[in-house]
Amino acid sequence: MIRRPARPSGKGPESGPEPVGPVLKRLLKGLRLEERNREGALASAWESAAGAELAGRARPVSFRQGLLTVEVEGAALLQEVRGFRARSILAAIRGLAGGGGVREIRFVPAGRPEGREGP
């Protein structure tokens, strides 16, 4: 008895060639290039807005839905940033390329779990 090869169902890799556009879109999404580019621009904007001294002791740890979470080393610096510098840093970062989507900045103590929400 001769068996015929199974016909492709159209749902797997054996279904034949695919258009290049959707394949590239999936590949780029998997590489997260757009997200990484945004993160790099935001990190650069943070360094410019915060200044070298603060950027050396505080770092962005997450950005979600317009909220930038920044870990700050040391209780005294955290208090200073929250109380006296938060508004000016927010205004500065909004004015820079990469910082336009920032609506709010939350400053948290370095090493605390609430600062670790993922990139």
C-alpha positions in Angstrom: 0.0 0.0 0.0 1.3 3.5 -0.9 0.9 6.2 1.6 0.5 9.8 0.5 2.4 12.5 2.4 0.3 14.4 4.9 -0.9 17.7 3.6 0.3 20.8 5.5 -2.4 22.2 7.8 -1.1 25.7 7.4 -0.4 26.0 11.2 3.2 24.9 11.6 6.6 25.4 10.2 6.0 22.7 7.6 3.2 24.8 6.0 5.5 26.4 3.4 7.0 29.8 2.9 5.8 32.8 4.8 5.9 36.5 3.7 9.1 38.2 5.0 7.2 41.1 6.7 5.5 39.0 9.4 8.6 36.9 10.0 10.8 40.0 10.5 8.2 41.5 12.8 8.2 38.4 15.0 12.0 38.3 15.0 12.3 42.0 16.0 9.7 41.7 18.7 11.6 38.7 20.1 14.8 40.7 20.1 13.1 43.6 22.0 15.1 46.1 19.9 12.5 48.8 20.1 12.2 48.4 23.9 16.0 48.3 24.4 16.4 51.4 22.3 13.7 53.2 24.4 15.5 52.1 27.6 18.8 53.3 26.3 17.3 56.7 25.4 15.6 56.9 28.8 18.8 56.1 30.6 20.6 58.8 28.7 17.9 61.3 29.5 18.0 60.3 33.2 21.8 60.9 33.3 21.4 64.3 31.7 18.5 65.4 33.8 19.9 64.1 37.1 23.4 65.3 36.7 26.6 63.3 37.1 26.6 63.3 40.9 23.0 62.0 41.3 23.2 59.7 38.4 26.2 58.1 40.1 24.1 57.3 43.2 20.7 56.7 41.7 19.6 54.6 38.7 16.4 53.9 36.9 15.1 50.4 37.5 11.8 50.3 35.7 9.5 52.3 33.4 5.9 51.3 33.1 2.9 53.4 31.9 4.7 56.7 32.3 6.1 55.9 35.8 9.9 55.9 36.1 11.1 54.2 39.2 14.6 55.2 40.4 16.6 53.5 43.1 18.6 56.0 45.3 21.6 55.1 47.5 21.4 56.4 51.0 18.5 57.7 53.1 19.7 61.3 53.2 20.0 61.6 49.4 16.6 59.9 49.0 15.0 62.4 51.3 16.7 65.3 49.4 15.6 64.1 46.0 12.1 63.4 47.1 11.7 66.7 48.9 13.6 69.2 46.9 14.6 67.9 43.5 11.9 65.7 42.2 10.0 68.3 40.3 13.0 69.9 38.6 14.3 66.5 37.6 10.9 65.5 36.2 10.7 68.8 34.2 14.3 68.3 32.9 13.8 64.7 31.9 10.5 65.5 30.0 12.4 68.1 28.0 15.0 65.6 26.7 14.9 63.1 23.9 13.9 59.8 25.4 12.2 61.3 28.4 9.0 62.6 26.9 6.9 59.7 28.0 7.7 60.1 31.7 4.7 61.4 33.6 6.0 60.7 37.1 9.2 59.6 38.9 9.1 57.5 42.0 12.3 57.4 44.1 12.8 54.3 46.2 15.7 53.2 48.5 18.3 51.1 46.7 18.1 47.4 47.3 14.4 47.3 48.3 12.0 44.9 46.5 9.5 47.7 45.6 12.3 49.2 43.4 12.7 45.9 41.4 9.7 45.8 39.1 11.7 44.7 36.0 13.0 46.6 33.1 
